[in-house]
Every structure is written in C-alpha cells, then in structure tokens.
Amino acid sequence: MANTSSRTLRLLSLLQHHRFWAGQDLADKLEISLRTLRRDVDRLRELGYPVEASRGSTGGYQLAAGASLPPLVVDDEEAVALAIGLRLASQGSVSGIEEASVRALAKVIQVMPNKLRHRVEALRAATIPAAANGPIVAASLLTTVAQSCRDQERLEFSYLDASGSSQQRLVEPHRLVSLRQRWYLVAYDMARHDWRSFRLDRMGNPENTGQRFRPRELPASDAAEYLRGSLQTLASGARPHRILLHSAAEPIKDLLGQWAEILPISDHRCELRISADSLEWAAFAVLSSGVDFELIDAPGLDVLLQGWHRRIQTAQRTPTG
C-alpha cells in the first residue's frame, strides 16, 4: 500500500478524472478498504478540497465546486489568469495544446467558486482574440462537452446541419478533437445508431443528462483518425441518398445498419440514408432490403434501377441453347 501522502494525491487525481466515483470502485482502484477511503476523503476536506459524499447502494464521492479554491494550488488572481489563458489556448492561440487546454479548463472550472467565474466571464466578454482563424466556440460549451466526455454521460444538444435545419441530438460523447482550426465532437448518435462527428460551432445548448453509459468500441484506432476519415468522405463528394422503405426499422438495421443510417418513421416504414460515391452501391443496398421502396431524394438512382430492370427483363426473355 502506498504511503498516506501519495495515496491522498492519487485520490485527488482520480476525483478530478471523473465527476462521480462509486465508493467501492474508488476503493478498489486505490487498493484500500472503504474505511481507509473515508479517512483519505476527510484529509482532502481538511486541505480545502470540496469532496461530496452520497450514501446508499448507489453512493459514492465527487469533487464539487466550493466556497473558495482549495489552498496550496493557486490564489484567486492566478485562477482567473489561468482560466483566461486556457480559454485563449483552447481557441488555437497556441498551436498544438488546444485539447489539453480544454481538459485543464474543465478541471479549473469544476472547483472555481461563482465569484471567480463571473470575473472570468467579464474578462472574456471584453476581450477579442486577434489571431482566431476558425469559428469561435464558447468556452462554457467546450467545458460542458469535455466534462460529458470525461464522465461518460449522455449529452443532449441542438445541432444546425449543413442544410441549415436544427435538430435535437442525443449522443454518447467519446472525444473532442481539434482539427483544421475547428472543434469537433466524436460521439455515438443514439437516434441514428451509428458514430458521428459534430462541429461545436454548430452546436447549441449542450446539457449533460446525468445518464451514464458503457463506452462503445470506436470503428477506428482513435477519435482523430475517425474524424479525418469522416471529413475525407465528405470532401470526396459522397452524398446521402434517401429512400423510404416499407418495413419496420429493426430488420433493416440488422441487415444494413453497418453501412447506412436507418431512421424509423412508423411501425411499418423507415427511411434509409446511405452515403456513397457509387450509385451501384446505393442501388444494391436498396434491393438487398427485400422490401418495397420509394425514392425520396436519390438523384440518378431511378435511372440506374430502370436500366437494371430492363436488362433483367431482357435476360429472362433470351432463349438458352
């Protein structure tokens, strides 16, 4: 077992890593008993760290905002300066540290008392970053999304898509990625049952739902690789084809969900959205569903299917031998 001082620092680090820890999980992580954990939590409180505890079968600990910043960390003036500097860095004023700045900012904001938050906001409102080349994203939005990623909580927000329409989205956030002077969230979309990337400058009113989730396996080695592949697909000219299928959504998801987006409309109808450079691939997906369909927005697909239909009819009439 580690000595008391190093164990207490380890406890503080874990509490900053996740917003909430179940008591037994935290004790197991530190390889100590629940009784020892309670004593270590009390030591943190004596040092000024606002650790909250909840009892019962779902009880545990979390680091909360306090009346003042914990001592022996930074004073009020340094805290304000740190938050402002991290906000500027998160907007790309210093290349290469944007993501680290957001993570650090989330930790600072978590324990910052309201009086200091107001001072930070006042300074932010009176400051214009001269070197901002990409869209400006509010630091409050960045920290909300970052905390949701860290705590593995489902996130709800409004999102303005490329066509200009706004929709509510519910996702399981994975990682924030800074790429090409923009911020993106890589997340699993609950309604579309697939991974998606979202530009933060198109996101509005993000709210942590408090619903925790078990992380899913990302279809890439990391979030940055997934995002680059997603953007490359968009740049290549692939466009979504929209087809109405006369079937419930679940059987179609089992058949085509790995390659296409399936949106339920009713108990007997769903919409198939598939992005493909090749019309032949989109046509194959539609026909492999095995159900009646109607083309909603799929330019060129009707002509291709008609051509296939004529060739099939000709082949049926052609005598053999």
Sequence and secondary structure as in RCSB ss.txt:
>XXXX:A:sequence
MANTSSRTLRLLSLLQHHRFWAGQDLADKLEISLRTLRRDVDRLRELGYPVEASRGSTGGYQLAAGASLPPLVVD
DEEAVALAIGLRLASQGSVSGIEEASVRALAKVIQVMPNKLRHRVEALRAATIPAAANGPIVAASLLTTVAQSCR
DQERLEFSYLDASGSSQQRLVEPHRLVSLRQRWYLVAYDMARHDWRSFRLDRMGNPENTGQRFRPRELPASDAAE
YLRGSLQTLASGARPHRILLHSAAEPIKDLLGQWAEILPISDHRCELRISADSLEWAAFAVLSSGVDFELIDAPG
LDVLLQGWHRRIQTAQRTPTG
>XXXX:A:secstr
   HHHHHHHHHHHHHHSS EEHHHHHHHHT  HHHHHHHHHHHHHTT  EEEE STT EEEE   SS  TTT  
HHHHHHHHHHHHHHHTTSSTT HHHHHHHHHHHHHH  HHHHHHHHHHHHT   TT  S    HHHHHHHHHHHH
HTEEEEEEEE TTS EEEEEEEEEEEEEETTEEEEEEEETTTTEEEEEEGGGEEEEEEEEEE      SSSSHHH
HHHHHHHHHHTT EEEEEEESS HHHHHHHHTTTSEEEE SSS EEEEEEES HHHHHHHHHHT S EEEEE TT
HHHHHHHHHHHHHHHHHS   
